[in-house]
Each structure stands twice: as structure tokens, then as C-alpha cells.
Amino acid sequence: MTADYITGFFFEAIKVTLLLSAPMLLAGLLVGLLVSIFQSVTSINEMTLTFIPKMLAVALALVFSFPWMMQTLVSFTEQMFAGMNQYIR
């Protein structure tokens, strides 16, 4: 097991983590931005108004991107197990 292999493995793990979290984070960011613009325009300063739309957006993003997320995670896991002989040496 070389330092290049370990570095590549951690790079791939971080890349997969960012890819898997991106749909939910982007949905929450977009909905939060839209709600804050709505609050600025209407002068409604209700703090709880942001939570429900964000939770719904994140849940919908999870539901719609879940098959892709599972495929990405399964392929990463398969690649990890395929390279298991590198771990043993």
C-alpha cells in the first residue's frame, strides 16, 4: 500500500461524499435563498417560516436523487472491494 494509493482513495472518498451531499445542500440553499428574498420583499420576519420549506425541499431532493446516490455509493463500494488486495499487501 503506497502513499499514492492512500491519497487517491481518500480523494475518491471525499469526492463521493461531496457528490452524495450536494443535491440536499443545494436544495436547502436554493429554498432558503428564495424564502429570505420573499421575507425581505414582504417584511415578514418570522423565523420559523424558513424551516418547513427547507425540510420539504431537502426531503424531496433526497427522494428524487436517492437512486442515483445509491448507484454512486454501490459503485464506490465495489471499487473499494475490488482493490482489497492492495489493502492486504
C-alpha positions as CSV (number, residue, x, y, z in Angstrom):
1,M,0.0,0.0,0.0
2,T,1.7,3.2,-1.2
3,A,1.1,6.8,-0.2
4,D,-0.3,7.5,-3.7
5,Y,-2.9,4.7,-3.3
6,I,-4.0,6.0,0.1
7,T,-4.1,9.6,-1.2
8,G,-6.2,8.5,-4.2
9,F,-8.5,6.5,-2.0
10,F,-9.2,9.4,0.3
11,F,-9.6,11.8,-2.6
12,E,-12.3,9.4,-4.1
13,A,-14.0,9.1,-0.7
14,I,-14.2,12.9,-0.3
15,K,-15.4,13.3,-3.9
16,V,-18.1,10.7,-3.3
17,T,-19.1,12.3,-0.1
18,L,-19.4,15.7,-1.7
19,L,-21.4,14.3,-4.6
20,L,-23.8,12.5,-2.3
21,S,-24.5,15.5,-0.2
22,A,-24.7,18.1,-3.0
23,P,-28.4,17.6,-4.0
24,M,-29.7,18.1,-0.5
25,L,-27.4,21.0,0.3
26,L,-28.2,22.8,-3.0
27,A,-32.0,22.3,-2.5
28,G,-31.8,23.7,1.0
29,L,-29.6,26.6,-0.2
30,L,-32.0,27.5,-3.1
31,V,-35.1,27.3,-1.0
32,G,-33.5,29.2,1.9
33,L,-32.5,32.0,-0.6
34,L,-36.0,32.1,-2.1
35,V,-37.6,32.3,1.3
36,S,-35.3,35.0,2.5
37,I,-36.0,37.1,-0.6
38,F,-39.7,36.6,0.0
39,Q,-39.3,37.7,3.6
40,S,-37.3,40.7,2.5
41,V,-39.9,41.8,0.0
42,T,-42.9,41.3,2.2
43,S,-41.2,42.4,5.5
44,I,-42.3,39.1,7.2
45,N,-39.7,38.3,9.8
46,E,-41.0,35.0,11.0
47,M,-38.0,32.8,11.9
48,T,-40.0,29.5,11.7
49,L,-41.0,30.3,8.1
50,T,-37.7,29.1,6.7
51,F,-37.6,25.7,8.4
52,I,-40.6,23.9,6.9
53,P,-39.9,24.8,3.2
54,K,-36.2,23.8,3.7
55,M,-37.1,20.5,5.3
56,L,-39.6,19.7,2.5
57,A,-37.0,20.7,-0.2
58,V,-34.3,18.5,1.4
59,A,-36.7,15.6,1.7
60,L,-37.8,15.9,-1.9
61,A,-34.2,16.2,-3.1
62,L,-33.4,13.0,-1.2
63,V,-36.4,11.2,-2.6
64,F,-35.6,12.1,-6.2
65,S,-31.8,11.7,-6.0
66,F,-31.8,8.5,-3.9
67,P,-31.5,6.0,-6.8
68,W,-28.5,8.0,-8.2
69,M,-27.0,8.2,-4.7
70,M,-27.3,4.5,-4.1
71,Q,-25.8,3.7,-7.5
72,T,-22.8,6.0,-6.8
73,L,-22.3,4.5,-3.4
74,V,-22.6,1.0,-4.6
75,S,-20.1,1.6,-7.4
76,F,-17.6,3.2,-5.0
77,T,-18.0,0.2,-2.6
78,E,-17.5,-2.2,-5.5
79,Q,-14.3,-0.4,-6.5
80,M,-13.1,-0.5,-2.9
81,F,-13.7,-4.2,-2.6
82,A,-12.1,-4.9,-6.0
83,G,-9.0,-3.2,-4.8
84,M,-9.0,-5.1,-1.5
85,N,-5.8,-6.9,-2.4
86,Q,-4.0,-3.5,-2.3
87,Y,-5.0,-3.2,1.4
88,I,-3.6,-6.6,2.3
89,R,-0.1,-6.0,0.9
